[in-house]
Amino acid sequence: MIKVVFFDLDGTLYESEVIRKKFAEAAYTTLAELKNISVADAQILIETRRDELQKKQGFPAPYTLTLVSYGLPIEMWHKHNITFFDPRDYLKKDPMLKKVMQRLKTNYKLAILTNNNDTQSERILKALGVEGLFDRVFTYNTFKILKPDPEFFKQAARALDVKPNECLVVGDRYHVDLDPAKQLGMSIYEVNGPEDIYHLPDSL
């Protein structure tokens, strides 16, 4: 029986091409600072590495994992993107998403499971109008672990005192958000954005 529903954040609870571009620009400038090169050169390095990682792994590489492959400290990346842009400038409240979460919360514990940091995650949840509806918000800062490492999922379940088979994981990237959870025995629900989440309560 499902007791906890874990949600990925970016690309799952909201979709925003502007924010995706902002994350990309933040990644370019972070690597440029680390290597003391131009932003244009950093963009070439990152996009080339993303292509290489996609060919090797078989799925698009998130910017966070791409930066990690260059040896960039995660803390440096997060510090930079926190100051580079504020998601609240580009997102608006989602009343339907809030209603869905309120409905789910009557029967399940709800939690966020994201590679993002505490600050940006809090900003996003507030912008969407769903802050305070989650029992826990697990970010990179929580365990210092990144998806798709299965340990992230294990520790999150342990923190909520549930077994893997009592967890449902909702996300938009199969290889990063869902496959590791599935391998642990968790149930999964793949979405292409918040509109797919609107139907989740009727699927459980």
NORVENHU-V748845 format. One record per residue. SS is DSSP state (helix for helix, strand for strand, loop for the rest). PSI is psi in radians with two decimals (999 if undefined). D_CENTER is the distance of its C-alpha to the mean C-alpha in Angstrom with 2 decimals. Layout:
SS PSI D_CENTER
SS PSI D_CENTER
This chain:
loop 2.31 24.86
loop 2.25 21.28
loop -0.46 20.86
strand 2.39 17.14
strand 2.04 14.42
strand 2.34 10.83
strand 2.30 8.23
loop 2.87 4.65
loop -1.27 4.26
strand 2.18 4.72
loop -0.15 7.44
loop -1.02 7.79
loop -0.28 9.29
strand 2.78 10.59
loop 2.29 11.81
loop 1.95 13.35
helix -0.59 15.09
helix -0.80 16.20
helix -0.65 12.90
helix -0.75 11.98
helix -0.63 15.41
helix -0.72 15.06
helix -0.71 12.20
helix -0.83 14.59
helix -0.67 17.54
helix -0.67 16.12
helix -0.76 15.55
helix -0.82 19.12
helix -0.55 20.68
helix -0.81 19.15
helix -0.63 20.58
helix -0.72 23.75
helix -0.74 24.27
helix -0.76 23.81
helix -0.01 26.23
loop 0.88 28.45
loop 3.05 28.34
loop 2.75 28.00
helix -0.64 24.76
helix -0.74 26.15
helix -0.66 26.71
helix -0.66 23.26
helix -0.75 21.84
helix -0.79 24.13
helix -0.79 23.13
helix -0.82 19.37
helix -0.58 19.85
helix -0.77 22.51
helix -0.65 20.42
helix -0.71 17.58
helix -0.74 20.43
helix -0.77 21.80
helix -0.63 18.68
helix -0.72 18.25
helix -0.65 21.91
helix -0.75 21.67
helix -0.42 18.61
loop 0.17 19.05
loop 2.69 15.62
loop 2.32 14.09
loop 2.16 12.86
loop 2.73 9.78
helix -0.64 11.41
helix -0.84 10.28
helix -0.53 11.91
helix -0.77 14.70
helix -0.68 15.56
helix -0.65 15.69
helix -0.33 18.16
loop 0.08 20.36
loop 0.26 20.54
loop 2.27 18.83
loop 2.31 17.99
helix -0.67 14.37
helix -0.65 16.00
helix -0.73 17.76
helix -0.82 14.77
helix -0.73 13.10
helix -0.68 16.61
helix -0.80 17.20
helix -0.42 14.30
helix -0.70 14.98
helix -0.34 18.53
helix -0.69 18.06
loop 2.78 16.72
loop 2.00 15.95
helix -0.42 13.71
helix -0.33 16.38
helix -0.25 18.79
loop -0.18 17.22
loop 2.76 15.85
loop 2.88 18.21
loop 2.54 18.47
loop 1.58 17.88
helix -0.65 20.77
helix -0.73 20.25
helix -0.72 16.70
helix -0.76 18.25
helix -0.71 21.12
helix -0.77 19.10
helix -0.69 17.25
helix -0.67 20.70
helix -0.77 22.22
helix -0.62 19.82
helix -0.32 20.25
loop -0.35 23.94
loop -0.28 23.52
loop 2.72 20.31
strand 2.52 18.29
strand 2.48 14.84
strand 2.66 11.83
strand 2.47 8.18
strand 1.73 6.38
loop 2.64 3.44
loop -0.10 4.84
loop 3.06 5.69
loop 2.99 9.21
helix -0.82 11.31
helix -0.89 13.05
helix -0.64 10.63
helix -0.76 8.73
helix -0.72 12.35
helix -0.77 13.43
helix -0.81 11.08
helix -0.68 12.04
helix -0.73 15.59
helix -0.64 15.72
helix -0.25 14.84
loop 0.40 17.40
loop 0.25 15.59
loop 2.56 15.67
loop -0.07 17.72
loop -0.09 17.01
loop 2.37 14.73
loop -0.61 16.61
strand 2.61 14.03
strand 1.81 10.81
strand 2.04 9.67
loop -3.09 8.05
helix -0.63 9.35
helix -0.43 12.47
helix -0.90 13.20
helix -0.09 14.19
loop 0.67 13.89
loop 2.57 12.25
loop 2.44 9.51
loop 2.52 8.40
loop 0.38 10.51
loop 2.10 12.97
helix -0.43 14.36
helix -0.54 15.34
helix -0.81 11.97
helix -0.72 12.50
helix -0.83 16.18
helix -0.60 16.03
helix -0.76 13.86
helix -0.73 16.45
helix -0.68 19.21
helix -0.49 18.27
loop 0.11 18.68
loop 0.82 21.77
loop 2.74 21.02
loop 2.75 21.66
helix -0.70 19.31
helix 0.02 21.42
helix 0.19 20.83
strand 2.48 17.06
strand 2.26 15.36
strand 2.22 11.77
strand 2.20 10.50
strand 2.96 8.17
loop -0.22 9.10
loop 1.90 9.30
helix -0.87 12.11
helix -0.40 12.54
helix -0.80 9.13
helix -0.57 7.91
helix -0.81 11.48
helix -0.77 14.31
helix -0.67 13.92
helix -0.74 13.91
helix -0.70 16.83
helix -0.42 18.69
loop -0.10 18.71
loop 0.19 20.24
loop 2.66 17.47
strand 2.66 17.61
strand 2.73 15.00
strand 1.87 14.62
strand 2.37 13.39
loop 2.85 12.92
loop 0.33 13.27
loop -3.14 12.21
helix -0.48 13.36
helix -0.59 16.90
helix -0.48 16.37
helix -0.48 15.13
loop -0.47 18.44
loop -0.05 20.30
helix -0.80 18.47
helix -0.58 21.05
helix -0.18 23.85
helix -0.20 22.40
loop 999 22.39
